[in-house]
């Protein structure tokens, strides 16, 4: 029978690659780790890993157990963390995942009043996910997902928070400011600066350039919004951001915006959350606050 320790061992083997390192990460001896897994393999009469030189590689059966580990272990760990916080007199922690880089500036406006209203609740914000934001939400790694691109899942509800326009941003002396709106081919000789995410998550590509079979001369990535705006204001390139973010930026007087296409690119920010009852007791309150503090 599979138990929690088996799941932890398979996850450690996949992460570390060797029995020695896996055992160290779990504070087990190699013999104890090996004995536990041989017993499981004997029970089902199927190998879970094979040796590939000095490393261990999971078999198809092992990959199946790993998938279960990724789904179940985060729920164990989340519940145990909650219990420890209850024991310390804390109400809990709200874990927010972000698939909208520029929305971090807006999120700060919601977190501040939330922390004031819930002094015994902490907030953790995560931008990196092993298997994507939706899977992290479904797997209890996070409690709320901020995303402009919701994907349907029976267990997840998406609450629309606000609409915004994604615009092209340039320094105010850029030649493109003479145009009433930007056409895809207008960017063929431009340096585009974006966040370091997949092109499939960048609206300027998926909703504007790629459908028109166009691209840019050069594509650079920068992690922070502030640096992106400073680079654009200095004439080092152009970018695409929510219009509200540009208008609120301290560099706004040095920048100019134009719609992407004659009709523009309209987006909506959603908060994804599990359909199950709000057992934490404060997810629904955060969502209600988010609707009040819109850009």
C-alpha positions in Angstrom: 0.0 0.0 0.0 1.2 3.5 -0.9 1.8 5.8 2.1 3.0 9.3 2.5 6.6 8.3 3.0 6.6 6.6 -0.3 5.4 9.7 -2.0 8.1 11.8 -0.3 10.8 9.4 -1.4 9.7 9.3 -5.0 9.5 13.1 -5.1 13.0 13.3 -3.6 14.5 10.8 -6.0 13.0 12.8 -8.9 14.4 16.1 -7.5 17.8 14.9 -6.4 18.6 12.1 -8.9 20.6 9.9 -6.6 19.7 7.7 -3.6 22.4 9.4 -1.5 21.1 12.9 -2.1 17.4 11.8 -1.7 18.1 10.2 1.6 20.0 13.3 2.8 17.1 15.6 1.8 14.6 13.4 3.8 17.0 12.8 6.8 16.9 9.1 6.2 19.6 6.5 5.8 20.1 5.0 2.3 19.2 1.6 3.7 15.9 2.8 5.2 15.0 4.6 1.9 15.9 1.5 -0.2 14.0 -0.9 2.1 10.8 1.2 2.0 10.8 1.4 -1.8 11.7 -2.3 -2.3 8.8 -3.2 -0.1 6.4 -1.1 -2.2 7.8 -2.5 -5.5 7.4 -6.0 -4.2 3.8 -5.3 -3.1 2.8 -4.2 -6.7 5.4 -6.3 -8.5 6.6 -3.4 -10.6 9.9 -1.4 -10.6 9.6 2.3 -9.7 13.0 3.4 -10.9 16.0 2.2 -12.9 19.7 3.1 -12.8 21.0 5.4 -15.5 24.8 5.6 -14.8 25.1 7.0 -11.3 21.6 8.5 -11.4 18.2 7.0 -10.8 15.4 7.5 -13.3 11.8 6.9 -12.6 10.0 4.3 -14.6 6.5 4.8 -16.0 5.2 3.3 -12.8 7.4 5.7 -10.8 6.2 8.7 -12.8 2.6 7.7 -11.9 3.5 7.7 -8.2 5.3 11.0 -8.7 2.1 12.6 -10.2 0.2 11.5 -7.1 3.0 12.9 -4.9 2.7 16.3 -6.6 -1.1 16.3 -6.1 -1.3 15.1 -2.6 1.9 16.2 -0.7 1.2 19.9 -1.1 -2.2 19.4 0.6 -0.6 17.6 3.5 2.1 20.3 3.9 -0.5 23.1 3.6 -2.7 21.6 6.3 0.2 20.9 8.6 1.4 24.5 8.2 -2.1 25.7 9.0 -2.2 23.6 12.1 1.1 25.0 13.3 -0.1 28.5 12.7 -3.3 27.8 14.7 -1.1 26.5 17.5 0.9 29.7 17.5 -2.3 31.8 17.6 -2.3 32.7 14.0 -5.4 32.4 11.8 -3.4 31.3 8.8 -1.7 32.4 5.6 -3.2 33.5 2.2 -1.0 32.3 -0.7 -1.4 34.3 -3.8 -0.1 33.2 -7.2 0.5 35.7 -10.0 0.4 35.1 -13.8 0.1 38.9 -14.3 3.5 40.5 -13.7 2.4 44.1 -13.9 -0.5 43.5 -11.6 1.8 43.3 -8.7 1.6 47.1 -8.3 -2.2 46.8 -8.1 -2.0 43.9 -5.7 -0.1 46.0 -3.1 -3.2 48.3 -2.9 -5.3 45.3 -1.9 -2.8 43.6 0.4 -2.4 46.6 2.7 -6.1 46.9 3.7 -6.4 43.1 3.9 -3.5 42.8 6.4 -5.1 45.6 8.4 -8.5 43.8 8.4 -6.9 40.4 9.2 -4.0 41.0 11.6 -3.6 37.3 12.3 -3.3 36.4 8.6 0.0 36.6 6.7 0.2 36.9 2.9 2.7 35.2 0.6 2.9 36.1 -3.1 4.4 33.6 -5.6 5.3 34.2 -9.2 7.1 30.9 -10.1 5.3 27.6 -10.4 6.6 24.1 -11.2 3.6 23.2 -13.3 1.7 26.4 -13.9 -0.5 28.6 -11.8 -3.7 26.7 -12.4 -2.1 23.4 -11.3 -0.7 25.2 -8.3 -4.2 26.4 -7.3 -5.8 23.0 -8.0 -3.0 21.3 -6.0 -3.4 23.6 -3.0 0.0 25.2 -3.5 -1.8 28.6 -3.6 -5.2 29.8 -2.5 -5.8 32.5 -5.1 -4.5 32.9 -8.7 -4.3 36.3 -10.4 -4.5 35.8 -14.1 -5.7 37.6 -17.3 -6.0 34.3 -19.1 -8.3 31.9 -17.2 -8.4 28.2 -18.2 -11.6 26.3 -17.5 -11.5 23.6 -14.7 -14.4 22.1 -12.9 -13.0 22.8 -9.5 -12.0 26.4 -10.1 -14.1 29.6 -10.1 -12.9 32.8 -11.7 -14.1 36.1 -10.4 -13.6 39.1 -12.8 -12.0 42.1 -11.0 -11.5 44.8 -13.5 -11.0 45.4 -17.3 -8.0 47.2 -18.8 -6.4 48.0 -22.1 -3.0 46.6 -23.0 -1.2 49.4 -24.9 2.2 50.0 -26.5 4.4 52.2 -24.4 7.3 54.3 -25.8 9.2 57.5 -24.9 7.2 60.6 -25.7 9.5 61.6 -28.5 9.3 58.3 -30.3 8.3 58.5 -34.0 5.4 56.1 -33.3 3.7 58.7 -31.3 2.7 60.4 -34.5 0.3 57.4 -35.2 -3.2 57.3 -33.8 -2.8 53.6 -33.2 -0.1 51.0 -33.8 -0.2 48.4 -36.6 1.8 45.1 -36.2 4.2 45.9 -39.0 5.1 49.2 -37.3 7.2 47.2 -34.8 9.4 45.4 -37.3 12.4 47.6 -36.5 11.8 48.0 -32.8 13.4 46.6 -29.7 10.6 45.2 -27.5 11.1 44.8 -23.8 8.9 42.4 -21.9 8.8 40.3 -18.7 10.7 37.0 -18.8 7.8 34.8 -19.5 6.8 32.5 -22.4 5.7 34.2 -25.6 2.4 32.4 -25.3 1.7 34.5 -22.2 2.6 37.8 -23.8 -0.5 39.6 -25.2 1.6 41.7 -27.6 2.6 38.5 -29.3 -0.5 36.3 -29.0 -3.1 39.0 -29.7 -1.2 41.4 -31.9 2.1 40.3 -33.6 1.7 36.6 -34.2 -1.8 36.7 -35.8 -0.4 39.2 -38.3 2.7 37.1 -38.9 4.8 40.0 -37.7 7.7 40.2 -35.2 10.1 42.8 -33.8 13.8 43.4 -34.5 14.9 42.5 -31.1 13.3 41.1 -27.9 14.7 41.8 -24.5 13.4 40.6 -21.1 13.6 42.4 -17.8 12.2 41.2 -14.5 10.9 44.4 -12.9 8.3 46.9 -14.1 10.2 49.9 -12.8 13.3 49.1 -14.8 11.3 48.4 -17.9 9.7 51.8 -17.7 13.0 53.5 -17.1 14.5 51.8 -20.1 11.6 52.8 -22.3 11.6 56.4 -21.0 15.3 56.5 -21.9 14.6 55.5 -25.5 16.1 52.0 -25.2 13.0 50.2 -26.5 9.3 49.9 -26.4 7.0 47.7 -24.2 3.4 46.7 -23.8 1.7 47.2 -20.5 -1.7 47.9 -19.0 -2.7 51.5 -19.6 -3.6 52.1 -16.0 -0.1 51.0 -14.9 1.6 53.5 -17.2 -0.7 56.3 -16.1 0.2 55.7 -12.5 3.9 55.3 -13.0 6.2 58.1 -11.9 7.8 58.1 -15.4 4.4 58.8 -17.0 5.3 62.3 -18.1 8.2 60.8 -20.1 6.1 58.2 -21.8 3.4 57.9 -24.5 0.8 55.2 -25.1 -0.9 54.0 -28.2 -3.5 51.3 -28.8 -2.4 48.0 -30.3 -4.5 48.0 -33.5 -7.4 50.2 -34.3 -9.7 48.3 -31.9 -7.0 47.9 -29.2 -6.4 44.9 -27.0 -8.8 44.6 -24.1 -8.2 42.3 -21.1 -9.8 41.4 -17.8 -8.0 40.5 -14.6 -9.5 37.4 -12.8 -9.0 36.0 -9.4 -9.1 32.2 -9.6 -10.1 30.3 -6.5 -11.3 26.8 -5.6 -15.0 26.2 -5.8 -15.0 24.4 -2.4 -16.2 26.3 0.6 -13.8 29.0 1.9 -12.4 26.9 4.7 -9.7 29.4 5.4 -12.3 32.0 6.2 -10.7 34.9 4.4 -10.4 34.1 0.7 -13.8 35.5 0.0 -13.0 38.7 2.0 -9.8 39.2 -0.1 -11.8 38.9 -3.3 -14.4 41.4 -2.0 -11.6 43.9 -1.2 -10.0 43.4 -4.6 -13.2 44.7 -6.3 -13.1 47.8 -4.2 -9.5 48.7 -4.9 -9.5 48.7 -8.7 -7.0 50.9 -10.7 
